[in-house]
Amino acid sequence: MKKGFPVELVYQVFTLLIAFILVHALYVTLIRPQANAFLAQEAVNMQVNPEYVQQRSFYVVIKDYEQESCFVLMLWAFAILGFKGKATLSQQKLLDQDLLRLPEDLPIGPEDTRDLASRLKSLPAYMQNYLLPRALITAIERFGATRNVQDVSTAARDICESEGERMESELSIIRYIAWAIPSVGFIGTVRGIGDALGQAHRAVEGDITGVTSSLGVAFNSTFIALVISIVLMFFIHQLQLMQERLVLDSERYIDHWFIRRLKS
């Protein structure tokens, strides 16, 4: 297979840049101003009324840099998931088509392989790179060369298995992002606890505002990172399930429409 333009790599780079721009713009224009205004108002309320119970705001929970990084990574992962999910659905649609265009009860002999291969090679170039046409062409060419049904079945199964392994390996970037998000949250935890320990002397003097604020950073960053990670892992497993079904359905398609009709 010829190597073409690295569309997926360019897509991943651009979606990362777009995710960063969108999230950072949202933080600069909305989230951090709202969080600062809320904290300032809460400080005034506590000064006016010493018994005032401080409220919580979603803007304050997500205002720090670690949470911003987690949202950037989340959007990036969703963009990659969407790209791969769309490609998988496009391949899944081929399973509803009769690519060989032969009567269902007509047996296939070695003399038919050339015509069948030309029919598949007449598909658009992007479709020829899909799993089902590639596996069918391999099976057809193997049958034309060996006239052995067992060899054809083995060749088709090997193509499907190798494609399944390739899809599995290409999910590594998404799994890396799913691992990186909790790690970023733990970085916020370490930073918040470190800042809190640095202000311990003020807490001893009776001013615990700085310590509580830093501990808030620690807990909020971990909370947001873990929630995002849980949601992201659900969609990763859904994509993996779609890809596994594509491989199994392709094997079943080849067996039903081609292998069981072969006559050696």
PAZAPA-4460 file (N, C-alpha, C; in steps of 0.05 Angstrom, whole numbers, plus 32768, in hexadecimal, padded with zeros to 4 digits):
% residues 264
    n_x    n_y    n_z   ca_x   ca_y   ca_z    c_x    c_y    c_z   seq   type   mol
   8011   7FE8   8000   8000   8000   8000   8012   8019   8000     1      M     A
   800C   802B   7FEE   801C   8043   7FEC   8016   8056   8003     2      K     A
   802B   8063   800C   8027   8076   8022   801F   8091   8016     3      K     A
   8009   809B   801F   7FFF   80B5   8015   8004   80CB   8029     4      G     A
   7FF6   80E1   8025   7FF8   80F7   8037   7FEF   80EF   8053     5      F     A
   7FFF   80F6   8068   7FF7   80EE   8083   7FE0   80FF   808E     6      P     A
   7FC8   80F8   8084   7FB0   8107   808B   7FAB   8106   80A9     7      V     A
   7FAD   80EE   80B4   7FA7   80EB   80D1   7FBA   80FB   80E3     8      E     A
   7FD4   80FB   80DC   7FE7   8109   80EC   7FE1   8127   80EB     9      L     A
   7FDC   8132   80D3   7FD6   814E   80D0   7FBC   8155   80DF    10      V     A
   7FA9   8143   80DD   7F8F   8147   80EC   7F94   8149   810A    11      Y     A
   7FA5   8137   8114   7FAA   8137   8131   7FB8   8150   813A    12      Q     A
   7FCB   815A   812A   7FDA   8172   8132   7FC7   818A   8131    13      V     A
   7FB7   818D   811D   7FA5   81A4   811A   7F8F   81A3   812F    14      F     A
   7F84   818B   8135   7F6F   818A   814A   7F7A   8190   8166    15      T     A
   7F94   8189   816B   7FA0   8191   8184   7FA2   81AF   8186    16      L     A
   7FAB   81BC   8171   7FAD   81DA   8171   7F92   81E6   8174    17      L     A
   7F7E   81DC   8166   7F63   81E8   8167   7F57   81E4   8183    18      I     A
   7F5C   81CC   818F   7F52   81C7   81AA   7F5E   81DA   81BE    19      A     A
   7F79   81DF   81BC   7F86   81F2   81CE   7F7C   820E   81CA    20      F     A
   7F78   8217   81B2   7F6E   8232   81AD   7F52   8236   81B8    21      I     A
   7F41   8223   81B3   7F25   8225   81BC   7F23   8225   81DB    22      L     A
   7F31   8212   81E7   7F2F   8210   8205   7F3D   8228   8212    23      V     A
   7F54   8230   8208   7F62   8247   8214   7F51   8261   8211    24      H     A
   7F45   8264   81F9   7F34   827C   81F5   7F1D   827C   8209    25      A     A
   7F11   8265   820D   7EFA   8263   8220   7F03   8269   823C    26      L     A
   7F1B   8260   8244   7F25   8265   825E   7F2B   8283   8262    27      Y     A
   7F37   828F   824E   7F3F   82AB   8251   7F27   82BE   8251    28      V     A
   7F13   82B8   8241   7EFC   82CA   823E   7EE6   82C4   8252    29      T     A
   7EE3   82AC   825C   7ECC   82A5   826C   7ED3   8299   8287    30      L     A
   7EE1   8283   8287   7EE4   8272   829F   7EF4   8281   82B4    31      I     A
   7F0C   828A   82AE   7F1D   8297   82C3   7F11   82B1   82CC    32      R     A
   7F06   82C3   82BB   7EF9   82DB   82C5   7EE2   82D5   82D7    33      P     A
   7ED1   82C1   82D0   7EBB   82BA   82E1   7EC4   82AF   82FC    34      Q     A
   7ED9   829E   82FB   7EE4   8292   8314   7EEF   82A8   8326    35      A     A
   7EFE   82BB   831B   7F0A   82D0   832B   7EF5   82E2   8337    36      N     A
   7EE0   82E8   8327   7ECA   82F9   8331   7EBB   82EB   8348    37      A     A
   7EB7   82D0   8345   7EAA   82C1   8359   7EBA   82C0   8373    38      F     A
   7ED4   82BB   8371   7EE5   82BA   8388   7EE6   82D6   8396    39      L     A
   7EE7   82EB   8386   7EE8   8306   8392   7ECE   830B   83A2    40      A     A
   7EB8   8304   8396   7E9E   8308   83A4   7E9C   82F7   83BD    41      Q     A
   7EA6   82DE   83BC   7EA6   82CD   83D3   7EB7   82D9   83EA    42      E     A
   7ECE   82E5   83E2   7EDF   82F1   83F6   7ED1   8309   8404    43      A     A
   7EC3   8318   83F4   7EB4   832F   8400   7E9E   8325   8413    44      V     A
   7E90   8310   840A   7E7B   8305   841B   7E85   82FA   8435    45      N     A
   7E9D   82EE   8435   7EA9   82E3   844D   7EB2   82F9   8460    46      M     A
   7EBB   8310   8454   7EC4   8326   8465   7EAC   8334   8472    47      Q     A
   7E96   8335   8463   7E7E   8342   846E   7E71   8331   8484    48      V     A
   7E70   8316   847E   7E63   8304   8491   7E77   82ED   8498    49      N     A
   7E83   82EE   84AF   7E96   82D9   84B6   7E8A   82BD   84B6    50      P     A
   7E70   82BA   84B9   7E63   82A0   84BA   7E5A   8297   849E    51      E     A
   7E61   82A6   848A   7E58   82A0   846F   7E65   8286   8465    52      Y     A
   7E55   8274   845A   7E5F   825A   844F   7E66   825E   8432    53      V     A
   7E80   825A   842C   7E89   825F   8410   7E7C   824B   83FD    54      Q     A
   7E73   8255   83E6   7E66   8245   83D2   7E7B   823B   83BE    55      Q     A
   7E73   8227   83AE   7E84   821D   8399   7E7A   8224   837E    56      R     A
   7E8C   8228   836B   7E85   822F   8350   7E93   821C   833C    57      S     A
   7E86   8215   8327   7E92   8203   8313   7EA9   8212   8306    58      F     A
   7EA7   822C   8303   7EBD   823B   82F7   7ED7   8239   8308    59      Y     A
   7ED3   8239   8322   7EEB   8237   8334   7EF7   821B   8332    60      V     A
   7EE6   8207   8330   7EEF   81EB   832F   7F01   81E7   8316    61      V     A
   7EFB   81F3   8300   7F09   81EE   82E7   7F1C   8204   82DF    62      I     A
   7F22   8217   82F0   7F30   822F   82E7   7F4E   822C   82E4    63      K     A
   7F5A   8217   82EF   7F77   8215   82EF   7F82   820A   82D5    64      D     A
   7F9D   820C   82D3   7FAA   8204   82BA   7FA9   81E6   82B5    65      Y     A
   7FA9   81D6   82CA   7FA7   81B9   82C7   7F8C   81B1   82BB    66      E     A
   7F77   81BD   82C4   7F5D   81B7   82B9   7F5B   81C0   829C    67      Q     A
   7F66   81D7   8296   7F67   81E0   827A   7F75   81CC   8268    68      E     A
   7F8C   81C2   8272   7F9B   81AE   8262   7F8A   8195   825E    69      S     A
   7F7C   818D   8273   7F6B   8175   8271   7F55   8178   825C    70      C     A
   7F49   8190   825B   7F34   8194   8247   7F40   8195   822B    71      F     A
   7F57   81A0   8228   7F64   81A0   820D   7F69   8183   8204    72      V     A
   7F74   8173   8216   7F7A   8157   820F   7F60   8148   8209    73      L     A
   7F4B   814E   8218   7F31   8141   8214   7F26   8147   81F8    74      M     A
   7F26   8161   81F0   7F1C   8168   81D6   7F2E   815B   81C0    75      L     A
   7F48   815A   81C4   7F5A   814E   81B1   7F53   8130   81AE    76      W     A
   7F4F   8123   81C4   7F48   8106   81C3   7F2E   8102   81B5    77      A     A
   7F1A   8112   81BB   7F00   8110   81AE   7F02   8114   8190    78      F     A
   7F13   8127   8187   7F17   812B   816B   7F23   8113   815D    79      A     A
   7F36   8106   816A   7F43   80EE   815F   7F2F   80D7   815F    80      I     A
   7F1F   80D5   8175   7F0B   80C0   8176   7EF6   80C3   8160    81      L     A
   7EEE   80DD   815B   7EDB   80E2   8145   7EE6   80DA   812A    82      G     A
   7F00   80E0   8126   7F0D   80DA   810C   7F0D   80BB   8108    83      F     A
   7F15   80AD   811C   7F17   8090   8119   7EFB   8083   8119    84      K     A
   7EE9   808E   8128   7ECE   8083   8128   7EC0   8087   810D    85      G     A
   7EC4   809E   8100   7EB9   80A3   80E6   7EC4   8090   80D1    86      K     A
   7EDF   808B   80D3   7EEB   8078   80C0   7EE0   805C   80C4    87      A     A
   7EDC   8054   80DD   7ED2   8039   80E3   7EB5   8036   80D9    88      T     A
   7EA5   804B   80DD   7E89   804A   80D3   7E88   8049   80B5    89      L     A
   7E9A   8057   80A7   7E9B   8056   808A   7EA2   803A   8080    90      S     A
   7EB4   802C   808E   7EBA   8011   8087   7EA3   7FFE   808D    91      Q     A
   7E95   8004   80A3   7E7F   7FF3   80AB   7E69   7FF3   8096    92      Q     A
   7E65   800A   8088   7E50   800C   8074   7E55   7FFA   805C    93      K     A
   7E6F   7FF4   8057   7E75   7FE2   8041   7E6A   7FC6   8045    94      L     A
   7E66   7FBF   805E   7E5C   7FA4   8064   7E3F   7FA0   805B    95      L     A
   7E31   7FB6   8056   7E16   7FB5   804D   7E14   7FB4   802E    96      D     A
   7E2B   7FB4   8020   7E2B   7FB5   8003   7E34   7F9A   7FF8    97      Q     A
   7E2B   7F94   7FE0   7E34   7F7B   7FD2   7E4C   7F84   7FC0    98      D     A
   7E64   7F82   7FCB   7E7B   7F8B   7FBC   7E82   7F78   7FA4    99      L     A
   7E7B   7F5F   7FA6   7E82   7F4C   7F91   7E6D   7F4D   7F7A   100      L     A
   7E55   7F56   7F80   7E40   7F59   7F6C   7E3C   7F3F   7F5C   101      R     A
   7E37   7F29   7F6B   7E32   7F0F   7F5F   7E18   7F03   7F6A   102      L     A
   7E09   7EF3   7F5B   7DF2   7EE6   7F67   7DFA   7ED5   7F7F   103      P     A
   7DE9   7ED5   7F93   7DF0   7EC9   7FAD   7DF6   7EAC   7FAB   104      E     A
   7DE8   7E9D   7F9A   7DEC   7E80   7F98   7E00   7E78   7F82   105      D     A
   7E0E   7E8B   7F77   7E21   7E85   7F61   7E3C   7E7D   7F6D   106      L     A
   7E47   7E65   7F67   7E61   7E5E   7F72   7E77   7E6E   7F64   107      P     A
   7E8E   7E71   7F71   7EA4   7E80   7F67   7EBB   7E6E   7F61   108      I     A
   7EC5   7E6E   7F49   7EDC   7E5E   7F41   7EF5   7E6E   7F3D   109      G     A
   7F0C   7E61   7F39   7F25   7E70   7F34   7F23   7E82   7F1C   110      P     A
   7F13   7E7B   7F08   7F11   7E8B   7EF0   7F03   7EA5   7EF5   111      E     A
   7EF5   7EA8   7F0C   7EE6   7EC1   7F12   7EF7   7ED5   7F21   112      D     A
   7F0E   7ECD   7F2A   7F1E   7EDE   7F3C   7F26   7EF8   7F2F   113      T     A
   7F2E   7EF7   7F16   7F38   7F0F   7F09   7F22   7F24   7F07   114      R     A
   7F09   7F1B   7F00   7EF3   7F2E   7EFE   7EEB   7F39   7F19   115      D     A
   7EEB   7F28   7F2D   7EE4   7F32   7F48   7EF9   7F46   7F53   116      L     A
   7F12   7F40   7F4E   7F27   7F53   7F57   7F25   7F6E   7F49   117      A     A
   7F1E   7F6D   7F2F   7F1B   7F87   7F21   7F03   7F97   7F2B   118      S     A
   7EEE   7F89   7F33   7ED7   7F97   7F3F   7EDF   7FA5   7F58   119      R     A
   7EEE   7F98   7F69   7EF6   7FA5   7F82   7F0A   7FBB   7F7D   120      L     A
   7F1C   7FB8   7F6A   7F2F   7FCD   7F64   7F23   7FE5   7F56   121      K     A
   7F0A   7FE2   7F4D   7EFD   7FF8   7F40   7EEF   800B   7F55   122      S     A
   7EF0   8003   7F6E   7EE6   8013   7F84   7EF7   802D   7F86   123      L     A
   7EEC   8042   7F92   7EFC   805A   7F96   7F15   8053   7FA6   124      P     A
   7F2A   8063   7FA2   7F44   805D   7FAE   7F43   805C   7FCC   125      A     A
   7F33   806E   7FD8   7F32   806E   7FF6   7F24   8055   8000   126      Y     A
   7F11   804A   7FF1   7F03   8032   7FFA   7F15   8019   7FF7   127      M     A
   7F27   8019   7FE4   7F38   8002   7FE0   7F4B   7FFF   7FF8   128      Q     A
   7F4F   8014   8007   7F60   8011   801F   7F50   8008   8038   129      N     A
   7F36   8005   8035   7F26   7FFB   804B   7F2C   7FDD   8050   130      Y     A
   7F25   7FD3   8067   7F2B   7FB8   806F   7F1D   7FA4   805C   131      L     A
   7F03   7FA7   8058   7EF4   7F92   8049   7EFE   7F8F   802C   132      L     A
   7F01   7FA4   801D   7F0B   7FA1   8001   7F27   7F95   8001   133      P     A
   7F38   7F9D   8013   7F54   7F92   8014   7F54   7F75   801A   134      R     A
   7F43   7F6D   802E   7F42   7F51   8035   7F36   7F40   801E   135      A     A
   7F22   7F4B   8011   7F15   7F3D   7FFB   7F29   7F39   7FE3   136      L     A
   7F37   7F4F   7FDD   7F4A   7F4D   7FC7   7F60   7F38   7FCD   137      I     A
   7F6A   7F39   7FE6   7F7E   7F25   7FEE   7F73   7F09   7FEC   138      T     A
   7F5B   7F05   7FF5   7F4F   7EEA   7FF3   7F4B   7EE1   7FD6   139      A     A
   7F42   7EF4   7FC5   7F3D   7EED   7FA9   7F57   7EE6   7F9B   140      I     A
   7F6C   7EF6   7FA0   7F86   7EF1   7F93   7F92   7ED7   7F9D   141      E     A
   7F8E   7ED1   7FB7   7F99   7EB8   7FC2   7F8A   7EA0   7FB6   142      R     A
   7F70   7EA3   7FB2   7F61   7E8D   7FA6   7F69   7E89   7F88   143      F     A
   7F6E   7E9F   7F7A   7F77   7E9C   7F5F   7F92   7E90   7F5C   144      G     A
   7FA3   7E94   7F70   7FBE   7E89   7F6F   7FC0   7E6C   7F79   145      A     A
   7FB1   7E65   7F8E   7FB4   7E4B   7F9B   7F9D   7E38   7F96   146      T     A
   7F85   7E43   7F91   7F6C   7E34   7F8E   7F67   7E23   7FA7   147      R     A
   7F70   7E2C   7FBD   7F6D   7E1E   7FD6   7F5B   7E2F   7FE9   148      N     A
   7F44   7E24   7FF1   7F32   7E33   8001   7F3D   7E39   801D   149      V     A
   7F4C   7E26   8028   7F58   7E2A   8042   7F6C   7E41   8042   150      Q     A
   7F7C   7E43   802D   7F8F   7E59   802A   7F81   7E74   8028   151      D     A
   7F6A   7E74   801A   7F5B   7E8D   8017   7F50   7E95   8032   152      V     A
   7F45   7E83   8041   7F3B   7E89   805C   7F51   7E94   806E   153      S     A
   7F68   7E87   806D   7F7E   7E90   807E   7F88   7EAC   8076   154      T     A
   7F89   7EB1   805C   7F93   7ECB   8053   7F7F   7EE1   805B   155      A     A
   7F65   7EDC   8059   7F51   7EF0   8060   7F52   7EF5   807F   156      A     A
   7F55   7EE0   808E   7F56   7EE3   80AB   7F6F   7EF2   80B4   157      R     A
   7F85   7EED   80A7   7F9E   7EFB   80AD   7F9C   7F19   80A8   158      D     A
   7F8F   7F20   8092   7F8B   7F3C   808B   7F7A   7F4A   80A1   159      I     A
   7F64   7F3D   80A8   7F52   7F48   80BD   7F60   7F4A   80D8   160      C     A
   7F70   7F36   80DF   7F7E   7F37   80F9   7F93   7F4D   80F9   161      E     A
   7FA2   7F50   80E3   7FB6   7F65   80E2   7FA9   7F81   80E3   162      S     A
   7F92   7F83   80D6   7F84   7F9D   80D7   7F7A   7FA3   80F3   163      E     A
   7F70   7F8E   8101   7F68   7F92   811C   7F7F   7F9B   812E   164      G     A
   7F97   7F8F   812A   7FAE   7F97   8139   7FB7   7FB3   8133   165      E     A
   7FB4   7FBB   8119   7FBC   7FD6   8111   7FA9   7FEA   811F   166      R     A
   7F8F   7FE5   811E   7F7C   7FF7   812B   7F81   7FF9   8149   167      M     A
   7F89   7FE2   8155   7F8F   7FE2   8171   7FA7   7FF3   8177   168      E     A
   7FBC   7FF1   8167   7FD4   8001   816B   7FCF   801F   8167   169      S     A
   7FBD   8026   8154   7FB8   8042   814F   7FA8   804F   8165   170      E     A
   7F9C   803F   8177   7F8F   804B   818E   7FA2   8053   81A4   171      L     A
   7FBC   804E   81A0   7FCF   8054   81B5   7FD0   8072   81BC   172      S     A
   7FCD   8083   81A8   7FCE   80A0   81AD   7FB7   80A8   81BE   173      I     A
   7F9F   809C   81BA   7F88   80A3   81CA   7F8B   8099   81E6   174      I     A
   7F97   8081   81E9   7F9C   8075   8203   7FB0   8086   8212   175      R     A
   7FC4   8091   8203   7FD8   80A2   8210   7FCA   80BB   821B   176      Y     A
   7FB8   80C7   820C   7FAA   80DF   8215   7F99   80D8   822E   177      I     A
   7F8B   80C0   822D   7F7B   80B8   8244   7F8D   80B4   825D   178      A     A
   7FA6   80AB   8259   7FB9   80A9   826F   7FC3   80C4   8278   179      W     A
   7FC8   80D6   8265   7FD4   80F0   826B   7FC1   8102   827B   180      A     A
   7FA7   8100   8276   7F94   8111   8284   7F95   810E   82A3   181      I     A
   7F92   80F5   82AE   7F95   80F3   82CB   7FB1   80FB   82D5   182      P     A
   7FC6   80F7   82C4   7FE0   8100   82CC   7FE2   811E   82CF   183      S     A
   7FD5   812C   82BD   7FD4   814A   82BF   7FC5   8151   82D8   184      V     A
   7FAF   8143   82DE   7FA1   8149   82F7   7FB1   8145   8310   185      G     A
   7FC2   8130   8310   7FD3   812B   8327   7FE9   8140   8329   186      F     A
   7FF2   814B   8312   8005   8161   8313   7FF8   8179   8322   187      I     A
   7FDF   817E   831C   7FD1   8194   832A   7FCF   818E   8348   188      G     A
   7FCB   8174   834E   7FCA   816C   836B   7FE4   8172   8379   189      T     A
   7FFA   816A   836C   8014   816F   8378   801A   818D   837A   190      V     A
   8013   819C   8365   8017   81B9   8366   8007   81C6   837D   191      R     A
   7FEE   81BE   837F   7FDD   81C9   8393   7FE7   81C3   83AF   192      G     A
   7FEE   81A9   83B4   7FF8   81A2   83CE   8012   81B0   83D5   193      I     A
   8023   81B3   83C0   803D   81C1   83C4   8038   81DE   83CC   194      G     A
   8025   81EB   83BE   801F   8207   83C6   8013   8208   83E2   195      D     A
   8003   81F5   83E9   7FF7   81F5   8403   800C   81F2   8419   196      A     A
   801F   81E0   8415   8035   81DD   8428   8046   81F6   842A   197      L     A
   8049   8203   8413   8059   821C   8414   804C   8233   8424   198      G     A
   8032   8230   8428   8024   8245   8437   801B   823B   8453   199      Q     A
   8028   8226   845C   8021   821A   8476   8026   822E   848C   200      A     A
   803B   823F   848A   8041   8252   84A0   802A   8266   84A3   201      H     A
   801D   826D   848D   8006   827F   848F   7FEE   8272   849C   202      R     A
   7FEB   8258   8498   7FD5   8249   84A5   7FDA   8248   84C3   203      A     A
   7FF4   8245   84CB   7FFA   8245   84E8   7FF3   8260   84F5   204      V     A
   7FF6   8275   84E5   7FEF   8290   84F0   7FD1   8295   84EF   205      E     A
   7FC2   8283   84E4   7FA5   8286   84E4   7F98   828C   84C9   206      G     A
   7FA9   8291   84B4   7F9E   8297   849A   7FA0   827E   8489   207      D     A
   7F89   8271   8485   7F89   8258   8476   7F7E   825C   8459   208      I     A
   7F7B   8275   8451   7F6F   827A   8437   7F81   826E   8421   209      T     A
   7F9B   8274   8423   7FAE   826A   840E   7FAF   824C   840D   210      G     A
   7FAF   823F   8425   7FB1   8222   8426   7F98   8215   841A   211      V     A
   7F80   821F   8420   7F68   8214   8416   7F66   8218   83F7   212      T     A
   7F6F   822F   83EE   7F6F   8235   83D1   7F81   8221   83C3   213      S     A
   7F98   821C   83CD   7FAB   820A   83C0   7FA1   81ED   83C1   214      S     A
   7F95   81E5   83D8   7F8A   81CB   83D9   7F72   81C8   83C6   215      L     A
   7F64   81DD   83C1   7F4E   81DD   83AE   7F59   81D7   8392   216      G     A
   7F70   81E3   838B   7F7C   81DE   8371   7F83   81C0   836F   217      V     A
   7F8E   81B5   8384   7F96   8199   8384   7F7E   8186   8380   218      A     A
   7F69   818A   838F   7F52   8178   838D   7F42   817D   8373   219      F     A
   7F3F   8196   836B   7F2F   819B   8353   7F3C   8190   833A   220      N     A
   7F57   8192   8338   7F64   8188   8320   7F62   816A   831E   221      S     A
   7F64   815C   8334   7F61   813F   8334   7F45   8137   832D   222      T     A
   7F32   8145   8339   7F15   813F   8334   7F0E   8141   8316   223      F     A
   7F15   8158   830A   7F0F   815C   82EE   7F1D   8148   82DC   224      I     A
   7F37   8143   82E2   7F46   8130   82D1   7F3A   8114   82D2   225      A     A
   7F32   810B   82EA   7F26   80F0   82EC   7F0B   80EE   82DE   226      L     A
   7EFB   8103   82E0   7EE1   8103   82D3   7EE4   8102   82B4   227      V     A
   7EF7   8112   82AA   7EFC   8112   828D   7F06   80F7   8284   228      I     A
   7F18   80EC   8294   7F24   80D2   828D   7F0E   80BC   828C   229      S     A
   7EFB   80BC   829E   7EE6   80A8   829E   7ED5   80AA   8285   230      I     A
   7ECE   80C3   827E   7EBD   80C7   8266   7ECD   80BF   824D   231      V     A
   7EE6   80C7   824C   7EF6   80C1   8234   7EFA   80A3   8230   232      L     A
   7EFF   8094   8246   7F03   8077   8244   7EEA   8069   8239   233      M     A
   7ED2   8073   8240   7EBA   8068   8236   7EB9   8069   8217   234      F     A
   7EC0   8080   820C   7EBF   8083   81EF   7ED6   8074   81E2   235      F     A
   7EEC   8071   81EF   7F02   8061   81E4   7EF9   8044   81E1   236      I     A
   7EEC   8039   81F6   7EE2   801E   81F5   7ECD   801A   81DF   237      H     A
   7EBC   802F   81DB   7EA8   802D   81C6   7EB5   802C   81AB   238      Q     A
   7EC9   803C   81A7   7ED7   803B   818D   7EE5   8020   8189   239      L     A
   7EF2   8016   819D   7EFF   7FFC   819B   7EEB   7FE6   8195   240      Q     A
   7ED3   7FE8   81A1   7EBE   7FD4   819B   7EB5   7FD6   817E   241      L     A
   7EB2   7FEE   8173   7EAB   7FF2   8157   7EC0   7FE5   8145   242      M     A
   7ED9   7FE9   814B   7EEE   7FDF   813A   7EEF   7FC0   813B   243      Q     A
   7EEC   7FB5   8153   7EEB   7F98   8155   7ED4   7F8C   8146   244      E     A
   7EBD   7F99   8147   7EA6   7F8F   8138   7EAB   7F91   811A   245      R     A
   7EB9   7FA6   8111   7EBF   7FA9   80F5   7ED0   7F91   80EB   246      L     A
   7EE4   7F8A   80FB   7EF6   7F74   80F3   7EE6   7F59   80F2   247      V     A
   7ED6   7F54   8107   7EC7   7F3B   8108   7EB2   7F3A   80F2   248      L     A
   7EA4   7F51   80ED   7E90   7F51   80D8   7E9C   7F4E   80BC   249      D     A
   7EB5   7F59   80B9   7EC2   7F56   809F   7EC9   7F38   809A   250      S     A
   7ED3   7F2B   80AE   7ED9   7F0E   80AB   7EBF   7EFF   80A4   251      E     A
   7EAA   7F06   80B2   7E90   7EF8   80AC   7E86   7EFE   8090   252      R     A
   7E8A   7F17   8087   7E81   7F1E   806C   7E91   7F0E   8057   253      Y     A
   7EAB   7F0D   805A   7EBC   7EFE   8047   7EB4   7EE0   8046   254      I     A
   7EAF   7ED6   805E   7EA8   7EB9   805F   7E8D   7EB4   8052   255      D     A
   7E7A   7EC6   8056   7E5F   7EC2   804B   7E5D   7EC7   802D   256      H     A
   7E6A   7EDD   8024   7E66   7EE5   8008   7E7C   7EDA   7FF5   257      W     A
   7E91   7ED0   8000   7EA7   7EC7   7FEF   7EB0   7EAA   7FF5   258      F     A
   7EBA   7EA5   800D   7EC8   7E8C   8012   7EB4   7E74   800F   259      I     A
   7E9D   7E77   801A   7E8A   7E5F   801A   7E80   7E59   7FFE   260      R     A
   7E84   7E6C   7FEB   7E7B   7E68   7FCF   7E91   7E5E   7FBD   261      R     A
   7EA9   7E5B   7FC8   7EBF   7E53   7FB6   7EBD   7E36   7FAE   262      L     A
   7EC5   7E30   7F95   7EC6   7E15   7F8C   7EE2   7E11   7F7F   263      K     A
   7EF1   7E00   7F8A   7F0C   7DFB   7F81   7F0D   7DE6   7F6C   264      S     A
***
